[in-house]
Structures are given as structure tokens and as C-alpha cells.
Amino acid sequence: MSQNERYEASIQKKFHIQKIAERLGWLEDSPELHYASRTLSGDLGLGLQHIFVKALRSLGSEEQIAKWAPLCNTFQIIATYAQTELGHGTYLQGLETEATYDADTQEFVLHSPSITAIKWWPGDLGRSATHALVQAQLMCSGARRGMHAFIVPVRSLQDHTPLPGITVGDIGPKMGFEQTDNGFLRLDHVRVPRENMLSRFAQVLPDGTYMKLGTPQSNYLSMVVTRVELLLGEITPLLQKACVIAIRYSVIRRQSQLRPSDPEAKVLDYQTQQQKLFPQLAMAYAFHFLANNLLEFFHRSYSAILNRDFSLLPELHALSSGVKAMVADFCTQGTELCRRACGGHGYSKLSGLPSLVTRVTASCTYEGENTVLYLQTARFLIKSYLQAQASPGSTLQRSFPQSVAYLTAPDLARCPAQKAVDFLHPELYTRAWAHVAVRLIKDSVHHLQTLQQSGADQYEAWNQTTVIHLQAAKAHCYYVTVKSFTEALEKLANEPAIQQALKRLCDLYALHGILSNAGDFLHDGFLSGAQVDMVRTAYLDLLRLIRKDAIPLTDAFDFTDQCLNSALGCYDGNAYERLFHWAQKSPTNTQGNPAYEKYIRPLLQSWRPKL
């Protein structure tokens, strides 16, 4: 399908889903809508409407929510979220779009002062949206007040044409997401009423007086909301789908012989194939439990933040930033590994894997570029470490953020493991990851302080140590994931068979990380070379055990064939039949060959007299 056809098809699906929802009384965020979207592989148009409403509920006053949310929910307007610009993405303080308050008319004048200030990338903006939530630098009473959110009409509700002062359109072809009309928006002194600035955490009074009701970071709350929801709703399911397709196909595909007299073996019976795929399966489960934990923490924090209690916001921001970066990184790597594990057929779009790879790759950039997000986490870790060093004791432990509570716990200087089976104890490998995370955080603080003591200012010292901070943040996020997985296992005591199957995945996830980062564990002698060999032995033994449960563990994700849209990953196992059938239905086989009459036939006939 062409880009235009995919866009129209996605809008058509959304239209019919919306009509069904209206007829059956499905509510916003209802399980029914979630499963309908999941069934259609999330390939629906107008997805930014949901982001707009979330931002509205996070940043808007109760009056604003009462006005705008019903208009969105009934599709009387189509809204998007416009933050990223041509010249700035993750660095929000650098956004150039301006919103200047005019006290005489009680309006905000929104303007793009340069080409780099043009909004670029917002989904649904290119062709669909009638309104945009525009993030802009507020200027009032002669002062710059930082980034704030403004509801801006961009297209006529009568004929969908751009409104005066609005230049809007589609940004063109992309690596993926062909169904989404990512757009650009240039504002030329566009006026909106004073009431269109979302005002839960800041207000501009009629005379231009600025009232701050929250912290500067509270305006970023909408990004945190989106980040948390993406983990479960978009990013992790892409790796889960890739695991289902690759593991199912690896049971169908036979290649070579394990013994000369045997028939060709299923490729999943080869240890090298298990080594490619089972760590990805373990990650898919680990990230599921991690995302659910983060969602629970978010819900505990969110109501307090809306009531202007910001005590949990720093931890929520740091945790959601690091987790999003880690999950996006590993899901992107894992999905590509699954594709490559399917050999040549994995390169075919009919496998469903290339579209998963291009889709998950975008997650490394949207809602915050991953390196920048890791460094946001690193700042929080450094601050927490210094706080722990300055105020040791039980009082601090009770008030310390839970995600970094291990910074105040007694350290395990040397790993006590004596044999390979010892590394299958969750407490041991969780403490191992805590040790490495603490050491790397301590190391990053030491390097930062050493540079500052040698005369570098705080900004130069930070820039010269960011690679070390990045390493510390990644270790912290891995530790948090391991701890989350082990806690999930503890809740399954009444389901011993399920607990055993998932514990093997948890063990594999923890040990795979240790082997992949063995230098960090060997660096200070926490592990010896002999103990790393034990880790490898335990790890390889797990591959053989997980093989028995691999198919049920992927079936548990409960993706339908329609949802997977893969010739290789079909539930009935008829991969080759389906691949051949789908290939025959391709337009290249059902339509004529336009090149034959124009070029191939004349080329062949030009040699005929000589033959």
C-alpha cells in the first residue's frame, strides 16, 4: 500500500472503531477500546487525540478539562500534541516558539520566530488535526516564563482549511509509521484567548500578572504520563510480537542434523538459536513486570502531583526517563535479533518483522532521545548518592526514594557463590546488580568531583564525565528491572508451575546481563574469573530448560494471527503455505508488468535477428 492508502486505511479503522464505541457505550481508556486497538495491531489513525487528552488532564484546570475533553471524546475536534521543532527536540528549554501575552486584548500571540521554530513531527498534524496543544515559551510582563502549553486551532471546523496565520502540512516519507500524518506547523502571530493556556500549574491574570502554582518541572508532567503509557501500550508489545514470530518459526524451520543419522533438527533445538531468542523472551517478560511496577508508582504519584504535592515528581521523572530509554534500546536490539534469527525469510515484509523493527526503532527517539533520558536519570542518581553520603542512618532510609533505597543498604563487597547453582538465587544476583550500580554511581560522582576540584566549572565537568554517568544510569535501570522481576515472582507462590517457568526467565535475564557486562563485575573483584565461568554454566543450562516452555511462554502473550500479521508466526504453524499464498497475492504478481512492453520486450527483441 502507498503512504496515502495506509493513511486512509488507518483513519477508516479509527472511524469504524469510534462508531462501534459510541454504539456500545465504550468509555475513554476502557478495556474494550484497548483490546480493539490491540486486535488491529495499533495501526489506527488519530492516535495523538489520546495524548492531547492526557496532557489536558495533566496540565489543564478543571474548567479547561470540562470544556475540551468532551469535544475530543466525541470527536467534535481532532487534536494533536505539538512540541518538537525543526531545531529542538529533547531539549525543551531550547524551544523557540513564542507565546506573548497581550493584556489589551487578553490574548496570547503565538509565533514561530525562525525556521528552526517550526513545529515538526507531531502525529495527525499533517492532514487530520483541527487543534494542537502547542508547547511554547511564555512571554508576559516583559519576562520569559519558560515552556507552557496552549490550545491552538489550526484548521477550520467547516472546511478543514488552515486558519489565518497557520502554515501546516505533512513532513513527507519516513522510515516507518507510514499510516501516520506527521506534520509541520508554522505560526505567524496567531492569537488565542487567555483561557487557552493550560493553567493547572501556572496562570496569567487579565492584567498580565504571572502566577506560578507548581514547580518549573511540573509542566513536563504530560511527557511523563505519555512515557509511562508507551512502555506497556507500544514499545514492549513490539518485542513480544517479534519473540512470538521468531520462536514459532524456529520450531517450524528445520536445518541440518544434530547427528548424522537424525532427521533435520528444528532450529530452536540449537543452542546458538536459543542464545539469540531466549534472552529476548526474558526481556519481554522483565519489561512487562517493570512497566506494570512503574505504572503502579505513577498512579500513586499522579493524584498527589495534580494536587500540587511534587515530592514524588523527581523520582517519577528519573525512573520513567531511565526505564523508557532502557526498554526502547533493548526492544530495538531484541526485535532486530529476532528478525535476523529467522534468516532470509525474516527480511521479507511478509514475516511481519521488518515493520516491527522500523516501528520500535522510533521509540529510541520519541518522548525523549535515549541518551538524554539516561543522563536525566544520572543526575537524580548523583543527587541521591550525595544525599545518602551526607545523611547516613535509619531516618534517611525511611524517607529515601524507593528506587534508589539500595544506595543506603550495606554493600556486598565479594560475591559468595561457590558453584553455578548459587547464581540461580534471586537474592544473590539482585545484590550483585546493586553492588555494580552503587560502584558505578560512586565512580561517576568521584570523576565529577575530581574535575571540579581541578578547576573545571560544574558544566564542563558534567560534559567531560557524561559517558561514565551513562554507564551508571544503565546499571541502575538493569538493577531496577531485576528487582522488579524477582518481586513479581514472589507474588506467584500459589502458582508453582508458572512461578518456575518465569523464574527461569528471570534468572536468564539477570545472568545474561552479568555476562554481557562481565567487566563491570570483575573490575573491583566482586566476581572472580572462576565465578564468571559459573555464571556462564548456569546461563547455558537455563537455555535447555526454557526450551521446553518456549512456545507456551510466547502463546501467553495472546496475540492473534491478525494482530501479528506474519506469515512466519501463524498459530497453526503453516508458515511455508502462508508465505507462498501471500506472495502470490502480491500486486507484483496480480498486476501486469509495466516494464515488459516498455523495456524488457524491446531489449529481448533487439537481439533476435542475431539469434
Solvent accessible surface area in square Angstrom, and as a share of the most:
residue,aa,sasa,rsa
1,M,160,0.72
2,S,58,0.38
3,Q,60,0.26
4,N,86,0.44
5,E,90,0.41
6,R,69,0.25
7,Y,37,0.14
8,E,120,0.54
9,A,25,0.19
10,S,2,0.01
11,I,46,0.23
12,Q,103,0.46
13,K,67,0.28
14,K,39,0.16
15,F,108,0.45
16,H,95,0.43
17,I,19,0.10
18,Q,30,0.13
19,K,95,0.40
20,I,57,0.29
21,A,5,0.04
22,E,96,0.43
23,R,171,0.62
24,L,103,0.51
25,G,51,0.49
26,W,60,0.21
27,L,135,0.67
28,E,61,0.27
29,D,87,0.45
30,S,13,0.08
31,P,89,0.56
32,E,77,0.35
33,L,44,0.22
34,H,100,0.44
35,Y,132,0.50
36,A,16,0.13
37,S,35,0.22
38,R,64,0.23
39,T,57,0.33
40,L,39,0.19
41,S,32,0.21
42,G,27,0.26
43,D,27,0.14
44,L,27,0.13
45,G,6,0.06
46,L,14,0.07
47,G,40,0.39
48,L,40,0.20
49,Q,11,0.05
50,H,67,0.30
51,I,28,0.14
52,F,0,0.00
53,V,3,0.02
54,K,35,0.15
55,A,2,0.01
56,L,1,0.00
57,R,84,0.31
58,S,0,0.00
59,L,6,0.03
60,G,0,0.00
61,S,22,0.14
62,E,109,0.49
63,E,130,0.58
64,Q,17,0.08
65,I,19,0.10
66,A,70,0.55
67,K,114,0.49
68,W,17,0.06
69,A,4,0.03
70,P,63,0.40
71,L,47,0.23
72,C,0,0.00
73,N,56,0.29
74,T,75,0.44
75,F,56,0.23
76,Q,109,0.48
77,I,6,0.03
78,I,39,0.20
79,A,0,0.00
80,T,0,0.00
81,Y,21,0.08
82,A,0,0.00
83,Q,15,0.07
84,T,42,0.25
85,E,5,0.02
86,L,77,0.38
87,G,36,0.34
88,H,57,0.25
89,G,30,0.29
90,T,38,0.22
91,Y,131,0.50
92,L,13,0.06
93,Q,123,0.55
94,G,14,0.14
95,L,0,0.00
96,E,49,0.22
97,T,0,0.00
98,E,51,0.23
99,A,0,0.00
100,T,61,0.36
101,Y,21,0.08
102,D,33,0.17
103,A,49,0.38
104,D,138,0.71
105,T,72,0.42
106,Q,79,0.35
107,E,45,0.20
108,F,0,0.00
109,V,20,0.12
110,L,0,0.00
111,H,43,0.19
112,S,5,0.03
113,P,63,0.40
114,S,37,0.24
115,I,110,0.56
116,T,56,0.32
117,A,0,0.00
118,I,15,0.08
119,K,1,0.00
120,W,67,0.24
121,W,124,0.43
122,P,9,0.06
123,G,5,0.05
124,D,3,0.02
125,L,0,0.00
126,G,5,0.05
127,R,99,0.36
128,S,7,0.04
129,A,0,0.00
130,T,8,0.05
131,H,11,0.05
132,A,0,0.00
133,L,0,0.00
134,V,0,0.00
135,Q,1,0.00
136,A,0,0.00
137,Q,4,0.02
138,L,0,0.00
139,M,59,0.26
140,C,3,0.02
141,S,80,0.51
142,G,87,0.84
143,A,35,0.27
144,R,136,0.50
145,R,91,0.33
146,G,28,0.27
147,M,13,0.06
148,H,3,0.01
149,A,4,0.03
150,F,0,0.00
151,I,0,0.00
152,V,0,0.00
153,P,40,0.25
154,V,0,0.00
155,R,15,0.05
156,S,17,0.11
157,L,103,0.51
158,Q,166,0.74
159,D,92,0.48
160,H,74,0.33
161,T,69,0.40
162,P,70,0.44
163,L,54,0.27
164,P,120,0.75
165,G,31,0.30
166,I,14,0.07
167,T,75,0.43
168,V,22,0.13
169,G,13,0.12
170,D,45,0.23
171,I,32,0.16
172,G,18,0.17
173,P,125,0.79
174,K,40,0.17
175,M,133,0.59
176,G,9,0.08
177,F,49,0.20
178,E,53,0.24
179,Q,7,0.03
180,T,26,0.15
181,D,4,0.02
182,N,18,0.09
183,G,0,0.00
184,F,49,0.20
185,L,0,0.00
186,R,100,0.37
187,L,1,0.01
188,D,84,0.43
189,H,111,0.50
190,V,15,0.09
191,R,119,0.43
192,V,1,0.01
193,P,66,0.41
194,R,57,0.21
195,E,100,0.45
196,N,7,0.04
197,M,5,0.02
198,L,8,0.04
199,S,18,0.11
200,R,25,0.09
201,F,6,0.02
202,A,3,0.02
203,Q,61,0.27
204,V,4,0.03
205,L,59,0.29
206,P,57,0.36
207,D,105,0.54
208,G,4,0.03
209,T,63,0.36
210,Y,41,0.16
211,M,78,0.35
212,K,125,0.53
213,L,47,0.23
214,G,11,0.11
215,T,47,0.27
216,P,87,0.55
217,Q,98,0.44
218,S,1,0.00
219,N,23,0.12
220,Y,53,0.20
221,L,0,0.00
222,S,2,0.02
223,M,13,0.06
224,V,2,0.01
225,V,3,0.02
226,T,6,0.04
227,R,6,0.02
228,V,3,0.02
229,E,54,0.24
230,L,31,0.15
231,L,1,0.00
232,L,50,0.25
233,G,53,0.51
234,E,29,0.13
235,I,0,0.00
236,T,1,0.01
237,P,21,0.13
238,L,9,0.04
239,L,0,0.00
240,Q,15,0.07
241,K,15,0.06
242,A,0,0.00
243,C,0,0.00
244,V,1,0.01
245,I,0,0.00
246,A,0,0.00
247,I,0,0.00
248,R,22,0.08
249,Y,5,0.02
250,S,0,0.00
251,V,29,0.17
252,I,55,0.28
253,R,78,0.28
254,R,116,0.42
255,Q,86,0.38
256,S,62,0.40
257,Q,93,0.41
258,L,99,0.49
259,R,156,0.57
260,P,127,0.80
261,S,105,0.68
262,D,43,0.22
263,P,107,0.67
264,E,89,0.40
265,A,10,0.08
266,K,59,0.25
267,V,20,0.12
268,L,0,0.00
269,D,54,0.28
270,Y,51,0.19
271,Q,96,0.43
272,T,97,0.57
273,Q,15,0.07
274,Q,13,0.06
275,Q,79,0.35
276,K,86,0.36
277,L,0,0.00
278,F,0,0.00
279,P,1,0.01
280,Q,8,0.04
281,L,0,0.00
282,A,0,0.00
283,M,8,0.04
284,A,0,0.00
285,Y,20,0.08
286,A,0,0.00
287,F,0,0.00
288,H,66,0.29
289,F,38,0.16
290,L,5,0.02
291,A,3,0.02
292,N,46,0.24
293,N,46,0.24
294,L,3,0.01
295,L,44,0.22
296,E,91,0.41
297,F,22,0.09
298,F,10,0.04
299,H,112,0.50
300,R,153,0.56
301,S,0,0.00
302,Y,40,0.15
303,S,65,0.42
304,A,28,0.21
305,I,0,0.00
306,L,36,0.18
307,N,120,0.62
308,R,115,0.42
309,D,69,0.36
310,F,33,0.14
311,S,85,0.55
312,L,64,0.32
313,L,8,0.04
314,P,72,0.46
315,E,10,0.05
316,L,0,0.00
317,H,44,0.20
318,A,3,0.02
319,L,21,0.10
320,S,0,0.00
321,S,0,0.00
322,G,0,0.00
323,V,1,0.01
324,K,0,0.00
325,A,0,0.00
326,M,2,0.01
327,V,1,0.01
328,A,0,0.00
329,D,34,0.18
330,F,50,0.21
331,C,0,0.00
332,T,25,0.15
333,Q,101,0.45
334,G,0,0.00
335,T,0,0.00
336,E,48,0.21
337,L,61,0.31
338,C,0,0.00
339,R,41,0.15
340,R,145,0.53
341,A,12,0.09
342,C,5,0.03
343,G,44,0.43
344,G,68,0.65
345,H,61,0.27
346,G,0,0.00
347,Y,171,0.65
348,S,35,0.23
349,K,164,0.69
350,L,57,0.29
351,S,0,0.00
352,G,6,0.06
353,L,0,0.00
354,P,23,0.14
355,S,66,0.43
356,L,14,0.07
357,V,22,0.13
358,T,38,0.22
359,R,42,0.15
360,V,0,0.00
361,T,42,0.24
362,A,33,0.26
363,S,0,0.00
364,C,29,0.17
365,T,90,0.52
366,Y,57,0.22
367,E,42,0.19
368,G,6,0.06
369,E,63,0.28
370,N,7,0.04
371,T,61,0.35
372,V,57,0.33
373,L,4,0.02
374,Y,6,0.02
375,L,30,0.15
376,Q,66,0.29
377,T,1,0.00
378,A,2,0.02
379,R,127,0.46
380,F,26,0.11
381,L,2,0.01
382,I,14,0.07
383,K,144,0.61
384,S,4,0.02
385,Y,20,0.08
386,L,73,0.37
387,Q,83,0.37
388,A,6,0.05
389,Q,106,0.47
390,A,84,0.65
391,S,56,0.36
392,P,108,0.68
393,G,39,0.37
394,S,71,0.46
395,T,98,0.57
396,L,15,0.07
397,Q,81,0.36
398,R,181,0.66
399,S,86,0.55
400,F,5,0.02
401,P,35,0.22
402,Q,133,0.59
403,S,18,0.12
404,V,0,0.00
405,A,31,0.24
406,Y,19,0.07
407,L,16,0.08
408,T,29,0.17
409,A,54,0.42
410,P,116,0.73
411,D,85,0.44
412,L,40,0.20
413,A,59,0.45
414,R,144,0.53
415,C,10,0.06
416,P,77,0.48
417,A,4,0.03
418,Q,139,0.62
419,K,116,0.49
420,A,24,0.18
421,V,78,0.45
422,D,21,0.11
423,F,0,0.00
424,L,46,0.23
425,H,102,0.46
426,P,37,0.23
427,E,126,0.56
428,L,22,0.11
429,Y,0,0.00
430,T,21,0.12
431,R,93,0.34
432,A,1,0.01
433,W,5,0.02
434,A,18,0.14
435,H,11,0.05
436,V,1,0.00
437,A,0,0.00
438,V,31,0.18
439,R,36,0.13
440,L,6,0.03
441,I,1,0.00
442,K,115,0.49
443,D,46,0.24
444,S,1,0.01
445,V,5,0.03
446,H,111,0.50
447,H,70,0.31
448,L,22,0.11
449,Q,70,0.31
450,T,65,0.38
451,L,57,0.28
452,Q,70,0.31
453,Q,151,0.67
454,S,89,0.57
455,G,67,0.65
456,A,29,0.22
457,D,85,0.44
458,Q,104,0.46
459,Y,161,0.61
460,E,80,0.36
461,A,0,0.00
462,W,31,0.11
463,N,91,0.47
464,Q,107,0.47
465,T,3,0.02
466,T,28,0.16
467,V,119,0.68
468,I,39,0.20
469,H,0,0.00
470,L,37,0.19
471,Q,77,0.34
472,A,2,0.02
473,A,0,0.00
474,K,88,0.37
475,A,7,0.06
476,H,3,0.01
477,C,1,0.01
478,Y,11,0.04
479,Y,13,0.05
480,V,20,0.11
481,T,0,0.00
482,V,0,0.00
483,K,80,0.34
484,S,4,0.03
485,F,0,0.00
486,T,13,0.08
487,E,59,0.26
488,A,15,0.12
489,L,10,0.05
490,E,126,0.56
491,K,151,0.64
492,L,39,0.20
493,A,70,0.54
494,N,145,0.74
495,E,85,0.38
496,P,95,0.60
497,A,79,0.61
498,I,86,0.44
499,Q,50,0.22
500,Q,103,0.46
501,A,17,0.13
502,L,13,0.07
503,K,60,0.25
504,R,40,0.15
505,L,0,0.00
506,C,1,0.00
507,D,3,0.02
508,L,0,0.00
509,Y,2,0.01
510,A,0,0.00
511,L,0,0.00
512,H,35,0.16
513,G,1,0.01
514,I,0,0.00
515,L,47,0.24
516,S,73,0.47
517,N,58,0.30
518,A,23,0.17
519,G,50,0.48
520,D,25,0.13
521,F,0,0.00
522,L,73,0.36
523,H,137,0.61
524,D,49,0.25
525,G,32,0.31
526,F,2,0.01
527,L,3,0.01
528,S,53,0.34
529,G,48,0.46
530,A,63,0.49
531,Q,19,0.09
532,V,19,0.11
533,D,67,0.35
534,M,45,0.20
535,V,0,0.00
536,R,116,0.42
537,T,67,0.39
538,A,3,0.03
539,Y,8,0.03
540,L,60,0.30
541,D,63,0.33
542,L,4,0.02
543,L,1,0.00
544,R,147,0.54
545,L,43,0.21
546,I,2,0.01
547,R,48,0.17
548,K,137,0.58
549,D,38,0.19
550,A,0,0.00
551,I,51,0.26
552,P,82,0.51
553,L,14,0.07
554,T,1,0.00
555,D,46,0.24
556,A,70,0.55
557,F,22,0.09
558,D,107,0.55
559,F,16,0.06
560,T,74,0.43
561,D,58,0.30
562,Q,123,0.55
563,C,4,0.02
564,L,8,0.04
565,N,98,0.51
566,S,5,0.03
567,A,0,0.00
568,L,1,0.01
569,G,0,0.00
570,C,4,0.03
571,Y,157,0.60
572,D,78,0.40
573,G,20,0.20
574,N,67,0.34
575,A,0,0.00
576,Y,92,0.35
577,E,110,0.49
578,R,59,0.21
579,L,25,0.13
580,F,136,0.57
581,H,98,0.44
582,W,68,0.24
583,A,38,0.29
584,Q,93,0.41
585,K,123,0.52
586,S,32,0.21
587,P,81,0.51
588,T,117,0.68
589,N,99,0.51
590,T,90,0.53
591,Q,125,0.56
592,G,68,0.66
593,N,91,0.46
594,P,107,0.67
595,A,37,0.29
596,Y,88,0.33
597,E,105,0.47
598,K,136,0.58
599,Y,145,0.55
600,I,69,0.35
601,R,97,0.36
602,P,63,0.40
603,L,117,0.58
604,L,107,0.53
605,Q,68,0.30
606,S,70,0.45
607,W,144,0.51
608,R,150,0.55
609,P,118,0.74
610,K,158,0.67
611,L,181,0.90
